[in-house]
């Protein structure tokens, strides 16, 4: 098997349970989400709804990561890249080289957002009580003036 096929095979190894965190209540009906007050924020139903939202976001991001890596691999192993690629070139020398970089960077950026989802899971599971925006604001905020 070629290196290209090995890489594609690795990408496709991750699978998700489609009905994870699905809340059924008879006659084929499902709860899509729950809106709660601050007092009910820690209820089991509210937590399951939050888990489901994060899990669906994770699945969406993962599908985009897989697509980006597949496109990056296709462009990286294109005949044009094999013929004209140079490590010392400051600008991409072909559209395939541009797309190889673009899709690889896109996948890595999206992969970094999965760390935020992991932090949100921990926040909910361990009852840390952090508001969702706290993670983002503290990491990327401009220091306050004194």
N, CA, C and O atoms as CSV, one atom per row, in Angstrom:
chain,resi,resn,atom,element,x,y,z
A,1,UNK,N,N,0.853,-1.182,0.000
A,1,UNK,CA,C,0.000,0.000,0.000
A,1,UNK,C,C,0.898,1.245,0.000
A,1,UNK,O,O,1.954,1.264,0.632
A,2,UNK,N,N,0.462,2.268,-0.712
A,2,UNK,CA,C,1.264,3.479,-0.820
A,2,UNK,C,C,1.137,4.342,0.432
A,2,UNK,O,O,0.215,4.177,1.231
A,3,UNK,N,N,2.074,5.254,0.581
A,3,UNK,CA,C,2.049,6.190,1.715
A,3,UNK,C,C,0.753,7.001,1.703
A,3,UNK,O,O,0.145,7.233,2.748
A,4,UNK,N,N,0.346,7.422,0.520
A,4,UNK,CA,C,-0.888,8.197,0.375
A,4,UNK,C,C,-2.090,7.395,0.878
A,4,UNK,O,O,-2.912,7.929,1.623
A,5,UNK,N,N,-2.204,6.144,0.491
A,5,UNK,CA,C,-3.322,5.298,0.923
A,5,UNK,C,C,-3.257,5.020,2.422
A,5,UNK,O,O,-4.295,4.955,3.080
A,6,UNK,N,N,-2.045,4.854,2.976
A,6,UNK,CA,C,-1.890,4.660,4.426
A,6,UNK,C,C,-2.412,5.869,5.199
A,6,UNK,O,O,-3.097,5.716,6.210
A,7,UNK,N,N,-2.087,7.062,4.724
A,7,UNK,CA,C,-2.551,8.292,5.386
A,7,UNK,C,C,-4.077,8.386,5.347
A,7,UNK,O,O,-4.707,8.708,6.355
A,8,UNK,N,N,-4.662,8.109,4.203
A,8,UNK,CA,C,-6.121,8.170,4.083
A,8,UNK,C,C,-6.783,7.131,4.996
A,8,UNK,O,O,-7.812,7.407,5.612
A,9,UNK,N,N,-6.203,5.968,5.078
A,9,UNK,CA,C,-6.742,4.903,5.943
A,9,UNK,C,C,-6.731,5.344,7.410
A,9,UNK,O,O,-7.689,5.086,8.138
A,10,UNK,N,N,-5.667,5.997,7.843
A,10,UNK,CA,C,-5.572,6.485,9.223
A,10,UNK,C,C,-6.647,7.520,9.534
A,10,UNK,O,O,-7.229,7.515,10.619
A,11,UNK,N,N,-6.903,8.396,8.585
A,11,UNK,CA,C,-7.899,9.447,8.775
A,11,UNK,C,C,-9.281,8.852,9.020
A,11,UNK,O,O,-10.048,9.362,9.837
A,12,UNK,N,N,-9.587,7.790,8.320
A,12,UNK,CA,C,-10.925,7.211,8.384
A,12,UNK,C,C,-11.135,6.254,9.561
A,12,UNK,O,O,-12.219,5.686,9.693
A,13,UNK,N,N,-10.139,6.064,10.408
A,13,UNK,CA,C,-10.260,5.135,11.536
A,13,UNK,C,C,-11.227,5.618,12.621
A,13,UNK,O,O,-11.832,4.800,13.314
A,14,UNK,N,N,-11.375,6.916,12.772
A,14,UNK,CA,C,-12.214,7.455,13.844
A,14,UNK,C,C,-13.674,7.424,13.414
A,14,UNK,O,O,-14.035,7.951,12.362
A,15,UNK,N,N,-14.508,6.798,14.241
A,15,UNK,CA,C,-15.942,6.721,13.972
A,15,UNK,C,C,-16.702,7.179,15.209
A,15,UNK,O,O,-16.195,7.108,16.328
A,16,UNK,N,N,-17.907,7.644,14.993
A,16,UNK,CA,C,-18.722,8.160,16.089
A,16,UNK,C,C,-20.062,7.456,16.136
A,16,UNK,O,O,-20.601,7.036,15.112
A,17,UNK,N,N,-20.587,7.335,17.336
A,17,UNK,CA,C,-21.920,6.794,17.543
A,17,UNK,C,C,-22.918,7.897,17.207
A,17,UNK,O,O,-22.939,8.943,17.856
A,18,UNK,N,N,-23.738,7.660,16.198
A,18,UNK,CA,C,-24.644,8.714,15.741
A,18,UNK,C,C,-25.676,9.107,16.803
A,18,UNK,O,O,-26.040,10.279,16.901
A,19,UNK,N,N,-26.139,8.161,17.581
A,19,UNK,CA,C,-27.199,8.437,18.556
A,19,UNK,C,C,-26.679,8.667,19.969
A,19,UNK,O,O,-27.432,8.542,20.935
A,20,UNK,N,N,-25.412,8.999,20.096
A,20,UNK,CA,C,-24.847,9.278,21.408
A,20,UNK,C,C,-25.586,10.455,22.040
A,20,UNK,O,O,-25.833,11.464,21.380
A,21,UNK,N,N,-25.931,10.328,23.292
A,21,UNK,CA,C,-26.621,11.370,24.068
A,21,UNK,C,C,-28.036,11.645,23.553
A,21,UNK,O,O,-28.606,12.698,23.839
A,22,UNK,N,N,-28.593,10.721,22.809
A,22,UNK,CA,C,-29.968,10.859,22.336
A,22,UNK,C,C,-30.900,10.559,23.506
A,22,UNK,O,O,-30.727,9.562,24.206
A,23,UNK,N,N,-31.887,11.427,23.712
A,23,UNK,CA,C,-32.831,11.247,24.812
A,23,UNK,C,C,-34.194,10.933,24.206
A,23,UNK,O,O,-34.854,11.806,23.643
A,24,UNK,N,N,-34.607,9.668,24.332
A,24,UNK,CA,C,-35.888,9.224,23.776
A,24,UNK,C,C,-36.946,9.200,24.865
A,24,UNK,O,O,-36.646,8.975,26.037
A,25,UNK,N,N,-38.198,9.438,24.460
A,25,UNK,CA,C,-39.270,9.323,25.438
A,25,UNK,C,C,-40.538,8.758,24.816
A,25,UNK,O,O,-41.596,9.386,24.869
A,26,UNK,N,N,-40.432,7.580,24.232
A,26,UNK,CA,C,-41.582,6.846,23.730
A,26,UNK,C,C,-42.064,7.277,22.365
A,26,UNK,O,O,-41.846,8.411,21.938
A,27,UNK,N,N,-42.724,6.352,21.683
A,27,UNK,CA,C,-43.322,6.586,20.370
A,27,UNK,C,C,-42.351,7.205,19.369
A,27,UNK,O,O,-42.768,7.981,18.508
A,28,UNK,N,N,-41.073,6.877,19.468
A,28,UNK,CA,C,-40.082,7.385,18.523
A,28,UNK,C,C,-39.788,8.863,18.649
A,28,UNK,O,O,-39.204,9.454,17.740
A,29,UNK,N,N,-40.177,9.471,19.752
A,29,UNK,CA,C,-39.933,10.899,19.956
A,29,UNK,C,C,-38.618,11.091,20.702
A,29,UNK,O,O,-38.227,10.265,21.526
A,30,UNK,N,N,-37.946,12.195,20.397
A,30,UNK,CA,C,-36.666,12.523,21.026
A,30,UNK,C,C,-36.677,13.971,21.483
A,30,UNK,O,O,-37.329,14.826,20.883
A,31,UNK,N,N,-35.948,14.226,22.548
A,31,UNK,CA,C,-35.770,15.596,23.014
A,31,UNK,C,C,-34.605,16.184,22.240
A,31,UNK,O,O,-33.506,15.630,22.252
A,32,UNK,N,N,-34.835,17.292,21.575
A,32,UNK,CA,C,-33.800,17.922,20.756
A,32,UNK,C,C,-32.842,18.768,21.592
A,32,UNK,O,O,-31.653,18.853,21.285
A,33,UNK,N,N,-33.356,19.385,22.634
A,33,UNK,CA,C,-32.536,20.243,23.478
A,33,UNK,C,C,-33.355,20.724,24.655
A,33,UNK,O,O,-34.577,20.578,24.679
A,34,UNK,N,N,-32.679,21.291,25.620
A,34,UNK,CA,C,-33.338,21.753,26.832
A,34,UNK,C,C,-32.856,23.155,27.138
A,34,UNK,O,O,-31.657,23.433,27.106
A,35,UNK,N,N,-33.783,24.025,27.432
A,35,UNK,CA,C,-33.445,25.383,27.877
A,35,UNK,C,C,-33.748,25.439,29.366
A,35,UNK,O,O,-34.852,25.104,29.794
A,36,UNK,N,N,-32.766,25.864,30.156
A,36,UNK,CA,C,-32.943,25.831,31.606
A,36,UNK,C,C,-32.640,27.186,32.230
A,36,UNK,O,O,-32.041,28.069,31.615
A,37,UNK,N,N,-33.073,27.309,33.455
A,37,UNK,CA,C,-32.703,28.472,34.253
A,37,UNK,C,C,-31.338,28.196,34.875
A,37,UNK,O,O,-30.842,27.072,34.805
A,38,UNK,N,N,-30.736,29.201,35.474
A,38,UNK,CA,C,-29.446,28.997,36.129
A,38,UNK,C,C,-29.541,27.959,37.237
A,38,UNK,O,O,-28.596,27.203,37.461
A,39,UNK,N,N,-30.678,27.915,37.934
A,39,UNK,CA,C,-30.851,26.954,39.028
A,39,UNK,C,C,-30.915,25.519,38.506
A,39,UNK,O,O,-30.470,24.594,39.185
A,40,UNK,N,N,-31.461,25.329,37.313
A,40,UNK,CA,C,-31.617,23.984,36.750
A,40,UNK,C,C,-30.463,23.607,35.819
A,40,UNK,O,O,-30.503,22.564,35.166
A,41,UNK,N,N,-29.445,24.448,35.761
A,41,UNK,CA,C,-28.319,24.249,34.832
A,41,UNK,C,C,-27.631,22.907,35.053
A,41,UNK,O,O,-27.120,22.314,34.102
A,42,UNK,N,N,-27.609,22.417,36.292
A,42,UNK,CA,C,-26.918,21.167,36.611
A,42,UNK,C,C,-27.824,19.948,36.577
A,42,UNK,O,O,-27.394,18.866,36.975
A,43,UNK,N,N,-29.069,20.083,36.115
A,43,UNK,CA,C,-29.964,18.928,36.065
A,43,UNK,C,C,-29.446,17.912,35.050
A,43,UNK,O,O,-28.704,18.262,34.132
A,44,UNK,N,N,-29.840,16.667,35.220
A,44,UNK,CA,C,-29.394,15.599,34.326
A,44,UNK,C,C,-29.830,15.886,32.894
A,44,UNK,O,O,-29.044,15.705,31.964
A,45,UNK,N,N,-31.052,16.324,32.707
A,45,UNK,CA,C,-31.557,16.620,31.370
A,45,UNK,C,C,-30.780,17.760,30.711
A,45,UNK,O,O,-30.460,17.704,29.524
A,46,UNK,N,N,-30.484,18.783,31.493
A,46,UNK,CA,C,-29.712,19.918,30.964
A,46,UNK,C,C,-28.304,19.488,30.590
A,46,UNK,O,O,-27.785,19.889,29.548
A,47,UNK,N,N,-27.679,18.670,31.441
A,47,UNK,CA,C,-26.315,18.203,31.135
A,47,UNK,C,C,-26.304,17.333,29.883
A,47,UNK,O,O,-25.420,17.470,29.038
A,48,UNK,N,N,-27.280,16.442,29.763
A,48,UNK,CA,C,-27.333,15.591,28.576
A,48,UNK,C,C,-27.491,16.440,27.315
A,48,UNK,O,O,-26.885,16.144,26.285
A,49,UNK,N,N,-28.286,17.469,27.394
A,49,UNK,CA,C,-28.475,18.365,26.257
A,49,UNK,C,C,-27.164,19.080,25.913
A,49,UNK,O,O,-26.834,19.250,24.739
A,50,UNK,N,N,-26.425,19.493,26.938
A,50,UNK,CA,C,-25.137,20.156,26.707
A,50,UNK,C,C,-24.128,19.173,26.105
A,50,UNK,O,O,-23.392,19.524,25.183
A,51,UNK,N,N,-24.097,17.935,26.631
A,51,UNK,CA,C,-23.208,16.911,26.073
A,51,UNK,C,C,-23.541,16.670,24.598
A,51,UNK,O,O,-22.652,16.593,23.750
A,52,UNK,N,N,-24.832,16.554,24.315
A,52,UNK,CA,C,-25.261,16.289,22.942
A,52,UNK,C,C,-24.820,17.410,22.010
A,52,UNK,O,O,-24.336,17.139,20.911
A,53,UNK,N,N,-24.975,18.645,22.424
A,53,UNK,CA,C,-24.572,19.787,21.599
A,53,UNK,C,C,-23.069,19.752,21.330
A,53,UNK,O,O,-22.635,19.928,20.192
A,54,UNK,N,N,-22.280,19.526,22.375
A,54,UNK,CA,C,-20.824,19.458,22.202
A,54,UNK,C,C,-20.428,18.279,21.319
A,54,UNK,O,O,-19.549,18.402,20.467
A,55,UNK,N,N,-21.079,17.140,21.526
A,55,UNK,CA,C,-20.770,15.945,20.750
A,55,UNK,C,C,-21.089,16.156,19.269
A,55,UNK,O,O,-20.315,15.754,18.401
A,56,UNK,N,N,-22.228,16.785,18.984
A,56,UNK,CA,C,-22.580,17.064,17.590
A,56,UNK,C,C,-21.596,18.040,16.962
A,56,UNK,O,O,-21.260,17.912,15.785
A,57,UNK,N,N,-21.136,19.003,17.729
A,57,UNK,CA,C,-20.124,19.938,17.238
A,57,UNK,C,C,-18.823,19.201,16.943
A,57,UNK,O,O,-18.176,19.448,15.925
A,58,UNK,N,N,-18.446,18.294,17.844
A,58,UNK,CA,C,-17.239,17.491,17.650
A,58,UNK,C,C,-17.339,16.679,16.366
A,58,UNK,O,O,-16.384,16.632,15.590
A,59,UNK,N,N,-18.481,16.041,16.131
A,59,UNK,CA,C,-18.666,15.247,14.914
A,59,UNK,C,C,-18.577,16.127,13.660
A,59,UNK,O,O,-17.986,15.726,12.657
A,60,UNK,N,N,-19.163,17.317,13.722
A,60,UNK,CA,C,-19.123,18.234,12.586
A,60,UNK,C,C,-17.689,18.668,12.289
A,60,UNK,O,O,-17.246,18.635,11.141
A,61,UNK,N,N,-16.980,19.068,13.319
A,61,UNK,CA,C,-15.583,19.499,13.139
A,61,UNK,C,C,-14.741,18.340,12.622
A,61,UNK,O,O,-13.894,18.527,11.749
A,62,UNK,N,N,-14.969,17.142,13.158
A,62,UNK,CA,C,-14.202,15.979,12.721
A,62,UNK,C,C,-14.421,15.703,11.230
A,62,UNK,O,O,-13.471,15.383,10.516
A,63,UNK,N,N,-15.649,15.825,10.762
A,63,UNK,CA,C,-15.900,15.577,9.332
A,63,UNK,C,C,-15.158,16.602,8.476
A,63,UNK,O,O,-14.673,16.272,7.394
A,64,UNK,N,N,-15.069,17.831,8.952
A,64,UNK,CA,C,-14.350,18.869,8.211
A,64,UNK,C,C,-12.837,18.657,8.278
A,64,UNK,O,O,-12.127,18.950,7.316
A,65,UNK,N,N,-12.348,18.157,9.396
A,65,UNK,CA,C,-10.927,17.823,9.514
A,65,UNK,C,C,-10.584,16.710,8.528
A,65,UNK,O,O,-9.592,16.797,7.805
A,66,UNK,N,N,-11.405,15.669,8.502
A,66,UNK,CA,C,-11.157,14.554,7.586
A,66,UNK,C,C,-11.167,15.028,6.133
A,66,UNK,O,O,-10.306,14.641,5.343
A,67,UNK,N,N,-12.139,15.860,5.789
A,67,UNK,CA,C,-12.205,16.385,4.426
A,67,UNK,C,C,-10.937,17.186,4.098
A,67,UNK,O,O,-10.344,17.013,3.034
A,68,UNK,N,N,-10.534,18.056,5.017
A,68,UNK,CA,C,-9.352,18.889,4.773
A,68,UNK,C,C,-8.090,18.042,4.636
A,68,UNK,O,O,-7.267,18.293,3.756
A,69,UNK,N,N,-7.932,17.033,5.508
A,69,UNK,CA,C,-6.752,16.174,5.388
A,69,UNK,C,C,-6.770,15.387,4.077
A,69,UNK,O,O,-5.736,15.240,3.425
A,70,UNK,N,N,-7.933,14.886,3.695
A,70,UNK,CA,C,-8.019,14.148,2.437
A,70,UNK,C,C,-7.648,15.037,1.250
A,70,UNK,O,O,-6.904,14.616,0.364
A,71,UNK,N,N,-8.165,16.263,1.231
A,71,UNK,CA,C,-7.845,17.194,0.153
A,71,UNK,C,C,-6.363,17.586,0.198
A,71,UNK,O,O,-5.706,17.690,-0.837
A,72,UNK,N,N,-5.856,17.800,1.406
A,72,UNK,CA,C,-4.434,18.116,1.553
A,72,UNK,C,C,-3.557,16.995,1.028
A,72,UNK,O,O,-2.561,17.244,0.349
A,73,UNK,N,N,-3.930,15.758,1.342
A,73,UNK,CA,C,-3.168,14.591,0.871
A,73,UNK,C,C,-3.237,14.490,-0.653
A,73,UNK,O,O,-2.221,14.277,-1.313
A,74,UNK,N,N,-4.441,14.644,-1.204
A,74,UNK,CA,C,-4.591,14.573,-2.666
A,74,UNK,C,C,-3.695,15.589,-3.367
A,74,UNK,O,O,-3.033,15.267,-4.353
A,75,UNK,N,N,-3.678,16.815,-2.855
A,75,UNK,CA,C,-2.866,17.857,-3.488
A,75,UNK,C,C,-1.381,17.659,-3.225
A,75,UNK,O,O,-0.557,17.961,-4.087
A,76,UNK,N,N,-1.033,17.162,-2.060
A,76,UNK,CA,C,0.374,16.915,-1.741
A,76,UNK,C,C,0.975,15.859,-2.662
A,76,UNK,O,O,2.128,15.972,-3.078
A,77,UNK,N,N,0.188,14.833,-2.978
A,77,UNK,CA,C,0.691,13.742,-3.806
A,77,UNK,C,C,0.332,13.896,-5.283
A,77,UNK,O,O,0.379,12.925,-6.038
A,78,UNK,N,N,-0.021,15.100,-5.691
A,78,UNK,CA,C,-0.351,15.328,-7.103
A,78,UNK,C,C,0.924,15.301,-7.955
A,78,UNK,O,O,2.012,15.569,-7.445
A,79,UNK,N,N,0.801,14.986,-9.226
A,79,UNK,CA,C,1.980,14.981,-10.112
A,79,UNK,C,C,2.687,16.344,-10.158
A,79,UNK,O,O,3.915,16.410,-10.222
A,80,UNK,N,N,1.904,17.423,-10.125
A,80,UNK,CA,C,2.501,18.760,-10.174
A,80,UNK,C,C,3.380,18.999,-8.953
A,80,UNK,O,O,4.489,19.518,-9.074
A,81,UNK,N,N,2.882,18.619,-7.772
A,81,UNK,CA,C,3.679,18.795,-6.544
A,81,UNK,C,C,4.945,17.950,-6.601
A,81,UNK,O,O,6.021,18.415,-6.225
A,82,UNK,N,N,4.823,16.732,-7.062
A,82,UNK,CA,C,5.993,15.852,-7.135
A,82,UNK,C,C,7.037,16.384,-8.100
A,82,UNK,O,O,8.231,16.133,-7.935
A,83,UNK,N,N,6.589,17.114,-9.098
A,83,UNK,CA,C,7.524,17.618,-10.105
A,83,UNK,C,C,8.155,18.954,-9.721
A,83,UNK,O,O,9.342,19.167,-9.965
A,84,UNK,N,N,7.361,19.872,-9.114
A,84,UNK,CA,C,7.833,21.238,-8.929
A,84,UNK,C,C,8.031,21.684,-7.480
A,84,UNK,O,O,8.480,22.808,-7.255
A,85,UNK,N,N,7.721,20.864,-6.511
A,85,UNK,CA,C,7.803,21.304,-5.119
A,85,UNK,C,C,9.241,21.610,-4.700
A,85,UNK,O,O,10.178,20.897,-5.061
A,86,UNK,N,N,9.391,22.692,-3.925
A,86,UNK,CA,C,10.691,23.058,-3.377
A,86,UNK,C,C,10.500,23.580,-1.957
A,86,UNK,O,O,9.642,24.429,-1.716
A,87,UNK,N,N,11.286,23.081,-1.033
A,87,UNK,CA,C,11.228,23.569,0.347
A,87,UNK,C,C,11.692,25.018,0.444
A,87,UNK,O,O,11.347,25.717,1.396
A,88,UNK,N,N,12.444,25.456,-0.499
A,88,UNK,CA,C,13.063,26.783,-0.422
A,88,UNK,C,C,12.255,27.861,-1.127
A,88,UNK,O,O,12.665,29.022,-1.157
A,89,UNK,N,N,11.134,27.498,-1.685
A,89,UNK,CA,C,10.277,28.461,-2.358
A,89,UNK,C,C,9.495,29.263,-1.322
A,89,UNK,O,O,8.935,28.686,-0.390
A,90,UNK,N,N,9.451,30.580,-1.474
A,90,UNK,CA,C,8.731,31.422,-0.519
A,90,UNK,C,C,7.245,31.450,-0.818
A,90,UNK,O,O,6.437,31.619,0.095
A,91,UNK,N,N,6.880,31.293,-2.042
A,91,UNK,CA,C,5.479,31.302,-2.467
A,91,UNK,C,C,5.156,29.938,-3.073
A,91,UNK,O,O,6.026,29.295,-3.661
A,92,UNK,N,N,3.904,29.497,-2.929
A,92,UNK,CA,C,3.525,28.245,-3.606
A,92,UNK,C,C,3.767,28.356,-5.107
A,92,UNK,O,O,3.457,29.378,-5.720
A,93,UNK,N,N,4.313,27.319,-5.682
A,93,UNK,CA,C,4.657,27.350,-7.096
A,93,UNK,C,C,3.527,26.835,-7.983
A,93,UNK,O,O,3.586,26.957,-9.207
A,94,UNK,N,N,2.503,26.265,-7.366
A,94,UNK,CA,C,1.373,25.751,-8.147
A,94,UNK,C,C,0.109,25.815,-7.292
A,94,UNK,O,O,0.166,25.982,-6.074
A,95,UNK,N,N,-1.030,25.677,-7.965
A,95,UNK,CA,C,-2.309,25.655,-7.245
A,95,UNK,C,C,-2.360,24.456,-6.298
A,95,UNK,O,O,-2.881,24.571,-5.188
A,96,UNK,N,N,-1.834,23.322,-6.716
A,96,UNK,CA,C,-1.827,22.127,-5.880
A,96,UNK,C,C,-1.034,22.354,-4.596
A,96,UNK,O,O,-1.436,21.896,-3.526
A,97,UNK,N,N,0.090,23.059,-4.698
A,97,UNK,CA,C,0.893,23.346,-3.513
A,97,UNK,C,C,0.129,24.283,-2.575
A,97,UNK,O,O,0.117,24.078,-1.361
A,98,UNK,N,N,-0.510,25.314,-3.143
A,98,UNK,CA,C,-1.320,26.216,-2.337
A,98,UNK,C,C,-2.417,25.437,-1.614
A,98,UNK,O,O,-2.618,25.617,-0.413
A,99,UNK,N,N,-3.125,24.570,-2.342
A,99,UNK,CA,C,-4.224,23.806,-1.746
A,99,UNK,C,C,-3.726,22.796,-0.711
A,99,UNK,O,O,-4.394,22.557,0.295
A,100,UNK,N,N,-2.568,22.210,-0.953
A,100,UNK,CA,C,-2.000,21.278,0.034
A,100,UNK,C,C,-1.748,21.998,1.354
A,100,UNK,O,O,-2.097,21.486,2.418
A,101,UNK,N,N,-1.145,23.179,1.289
A,101,UNK,CA,C,-0.925,23.966,2.511
A,101,UNK,C,C,-2.246,24.420,3.119
A,101,UNK,O,O,-2.448,24.315,4.329
A,102,UNK,N,N,-3.138,24.920,2.284
A,102,UNK,CA,C,-4.410,25.451,2.779
A,102,UNK,C,C,-5.197,24.378,3.545
A,102,UNK,O,O,-5.612,24.604,4.681
A,103,UNK,N,N,-5.396,23.227,2.930
A,103,UNK,CA,C,-6.204,22.194,3.576
A,103,UNK,C,C,-5.509,21.599,4.802
A,103,UNK,O,O,-6.177,21.242,5.773
A,104,UNK,N,N,-4.196,21.488,4.772
A,104,UNK,CA,C,-3.473,20.985,5.947
A,104,UNK,C,C,-3.579,21.964,7.111
A,104,UNK,O,O,-3.813,21.556,8.249
A,105,UNK,N,N,-3.407,23.255,6.828
A,105,UNK,CA,C,-3.548,24.272,7.875
A,105,UNK,C,C,-4.977,24.330,8.404
A,105,UNK,O,O,-5.191,24.495,9.605
A,106,UNK,N,N,-5.946,24.196,7.518
A,106,UNK,CA,C,-7.346,24.204,7.917
A,106,UNK,C,C,-7.635,23.054,8.883
A,106,UNK,O,O,-8.298,23.243,9.903
A,107,UNK,N,N,-7.134,21.871,8.555
A,107,UNK,CA,C,-7.352,20.709,9.422
A,107,UNK,C,C,-6.691,20.916,10.785
A,107,UNK,O,O,-7.286,20.596,11.814
A,108,UNK,N,N,-5.484,21.442,10.801
A,108,UNK,CA,C,-4.792,21.667,12.075
A,108,UNK,C,C,-5.489,22.731,12.916
A,108,UNK,O,O,-5.569,22.597,14.137
A,109,UNK,N,N,-5.992,23.782,12.279
A,109,UNK,CA,C,-6.734,24.800,13.011
A,109,UNK,C,C,-7.979,24.192,13.642
A,109,UNK,O,O,-8.252,24.422,14.820
A,110,UNK,N,N,-8.726,23.428,12.875
A,110,UNK,CA,C,-9.941,22.802,13.400
A,110,UNK,C,C,-9.610,21.805,14.509
A,110,UNK,O,O,-10.370,21.664,15.467
A,111,UNK,N,N,-8.495,21.127,14.381
A,111,UNK,CA,C,-8.064,20.196,15.425
A,111,UNK,C,C,-7.824,20.938,16.736
A,111,UNK,O,O,-8.138,20.424,17.809
A,112,UNK,N,N,-7.274,22.132,16.650
A,112,UNK,CA,C,-7.032,22.903,17.875
A,112,UNK,C,C,-8.342,23.307,18.541
A,112,UNK,O,O,-8.381,23.462,19.762
A,113,UNK,N,N,-9.413,23.480,17.773
A,113,UNK,CA,C,-10.699,23.832,18.387
A,113,UNK,C,C,-11.291,22.656,19.161
A,113,UNK,O,O,-12.125,22.857,20.044
A,114,UNK,N,N,-10.879,21.454,18.847
A,114,UNK,CA,C,-11.374,20.294,19.597
A,114,UNK,C,C,-10.908,20.328,21.052
A,114,UNK,O,O,-11.567,19.760,21.923
A,115,UNK,N,N,-9.778,20.989,21.323
A,115,UNK,CA,C,-9.322,21.125,22.707
A,115,UNK,C,C,-10.319,21.942,23.524
A,115,UNK,O,O,-10.535,21.668,24.704
A,116,UNK,N,N,-10.924,22.946,22.891
A,116,UNK,CA,C,-11.935,23.740,23.586
A,116,UNK,C,C,-13.153,22.880,23.914
A,116,UNK,O,O,-13.728,23.000,24.996
A,117,UNK,N,N,-13.542,22.017,22.985
A,117,UNK,CA,C,-14.676,21.128,23.244
A,117,UNK,C,C,-14.357,20.186,24.403
A,117,UNK,O,O,-15.216,19.931,25.247
A,118,UNK,N,N,-13.140,19.674,24.451
A,118,UNK,CA,C,-12.732,18.826,25.583
A,118,UNK,C,C,-12.835,19.597,26.896
A,118,UNK,O,O,-13.310,19.060,27.897
A,119,UNK,N,N,-12.394,20.846,26.896
A,119,UNK,CA,C,-12.492,21.678,28.102
A,119,UNK,C,C,-13.945,21.865,28.506
A,119,UNK,O,O,-14.262,21.859,29.695
A,120,UNK,N,N,-14.831,22.032,27.533
A,120,UNK,CA,C,-16.249,22.197,27.845
A,120,UNK,C,C,-16.836,20.919,28.435
A,120,UNK,O,O,-17.640,20.980,29.365
A,121,UNK,N,N,-16.440,19.757,27.902
A,121,UNK,CA,C,-16.900,18.483,28.480
A,121,UNK,C,C,-16.470,18.373,29.945
A,121,UNK,O,O,-17.275,18.029,30.811
A,122,UNK,N,N,-15.205,18.668,30.212
A,122,UNK,CA,C,-14.714,18.618,31.594
A,122,UNK,C,C,-15.464,19.616,32.474
A,122,UNK,O,O,-15.803,19.303,33.615
A,123,UNK,N,N,-15.719,20.783,31.966
A,123,UNK,CA,C,-16.433,21.816,32.705
A,123,UNK,C,C,-17.807,21.307,33.148
A,123,UNK,O,O,-18.202,21.486,34.300
A,124,UNK,N,N,-18.522,20.677,32.231
A,124,UNK,CA,C,-19.855,20.174,32.551
A,124,UNK,C,C,-19.771,18.942,33.452
A,124,UNK,O,O,-20.479,18.861,34.457
A,125,UNK,N,N,-18.923,17.994,33.105
A,125,UNK,CA,C,-18.845,16.724,33.840
A,125,UNK,C,C,-18.409,16.918,35.291
A,125,UNK,O,O,-18.966,16.298,36.198
A,126,UNK,N,N,-17.417,17.775,35.508
A,126,UNK,CA,C,-16.887,17.977,36.858
A,126,UNK,C,C,-17.507,19.177,37.581
A,126,UNK,O,O,-17.019,19.593,38.631
A,127,UNK,N,N,-18.574,19.725,37.018
A,127,UNK,CA,C,-19.279,20.855,37.645
A,127,UNK,C,C,-18.335,21.991,38.028
A,127,UNK,O,O,-18.379,22.490,39.152
A,128,UNK,N,N,-17.487,22.393,37.094
A,128,UNK,CA,C,-16.538,23.468,37.366
A,128,UNK,C,C,-17.223,24.825,37.428
A,128,UNK,O,O,-16.690,25.770,38.008
A,129,UNK,N,N,-18.391,24.917,36.835
A,129,UNK,CA,C,-19.169,26.150,36.918
A,129,UNK,C,C,-18.659,27.300,36.073
A,129,UNK,O,O,-19.054,28.445,36.288
A,130,UNK,N,N,-17.800,27.022,35.129
A,130,UNK,CA,C,-17.291,28.081,34.251
A,130,UNK,C,C,-18.306,28.337,33.149
A,130,UNK,O,O,-18.839,27.395,32.563
A,131,UNK,N,N,-18.573,29.588,32.867
A,131,UNK,CA,C,-19.421,29.918,31.732
A,131,UNK,C,C,-18.633,29.615,30.464
A,131,UNK,O,O,-17.404,29.696,30.457
A,132,UNK,N,N,-19.323,29.274,29.418
A,132,UNK,CA,C,-18.664,28.854,28.178
A,132,UNK,C,C,-17.672,29.880,27.668
A,132,UNK,O,O,-16.581,29.509,27.237
A,133,UNK,N,N,-18.013,31.147,27.703
A,133,UNK,CA,C,-17.134,32.179,27.156
A,133,UNK,C,C,-15.880,32.398,27.999
A,133,UNK,O,O,-14.916,32.983,27.506
A,134,UNK,N,N,-15.863,31.951,29.241
A,134,UNK,CA,C,-14.688,32.127,30.103
A,134,UNK,C,C,-13.455,31.495,29.452
A,134,UNK,O,O,-12.380,32.094,29.469
A,135,UNK,N,N,-13.592,30.297,28.881
A,135,UNK,CA,C,-12.457,29.617,28.269
A,135,UNK,C,C,-11.881,30.442,27.128
A,135,UNK,O,O,-10.667,30.623,27.027
A,136,UNK,N,N,-12.751,30.932,26.283
A,136,UNK,CA,C,-12.309,31.688,25.114
A,136,UNK,C,C,-11.762,33.050,25.519
A,136,UNK,O,O,-10.692,33.448,25.059
A,137,UNK,N,N,-12.478,33.764,26.369
A,137,UNK,CA,C,-12.076,35.119,26.749
A,137,UNK,C,C,-10.737,35.128,27.466
A,137,UNK,O,O,-9.878,35.949,27.144
A,138,UNK,N,N,-10.539,34.246,28.421
A,138,UNK,CA,C,-9.277,34.241,29.158
A,138,UNK,C,C,-8.099,33.894,28.271
A,138,UNK,O,O,-7.001,34.417,28.464
A,139,UNK,N,N,-8.309,33.033,27.314
A,139,UNK,CA,C,-7.210,32.616,26.459
A,139,UNK,C,C,-6.832,33.682,25.440
A,139,UNK,O,O,-5.657,33.815,25.097
A,140,UNK,N,N,-7.812,34.447,24.948
A,140,UNK,CA,C,-7.538,35.347,23.842
A,140,UNK,C,C,-7.802,36.822,24.151
A,140,UNK,O,O,-7.790,37.650,23.240
A,141,UNK,N,N,-8.037,37.154,25.396
A,141,UNK,CA,C,-8.387,38.549,25.693
A,141,UNK,C,C,-7.143,39.436,25.763
A,141,UNK,O,O,-6.025,38.976,25.999
A,142,UNK,N,N,-7.390,40.712,25.550
A,142,UNK,CA,C,-6.340,41.730,25.672
A,142,UNK,C,C,-6.261,42.111,27.141
A,142,UNK,O,O,-7.300,42.320,27.766
A,143,UNK,N,N,-5.061,42.210,27.718
A,143,UNK,CA,C,-4.948,42.587,29.136
A,143,UNK,C,C,-5.638,43.912,29.427
A,143,UNK,O,O,-5.590,44.843,28.623
A,144,UNK,N,N,-6.272,43.979,30.573
A,144,UNK,CA,C,-6.968,45.217,30.973
A,144,UNK,C,C,-5.949,46.317,31.262
A,144,UNK,O,O,-4.846,46.067,31.750
A,145,UNK,N,N,-6.363,47.552,30.940
A,145,UNK,CA,C,-5.487,48.689,31.246
A,145,UNK,C,C,-5.574,49.009,32.725
A,145,UNK,O,O,-6.620,48.827,33.348
A,146,UNK,N,N,-4.472,49.486,33.285
A,146,UNK,CA,C,-4.450,49.830,34.710
A,146,UNK,C,C,-4.655,51.290,34.909
A,146,UNK,O,O,-4.666,51.762,36.046
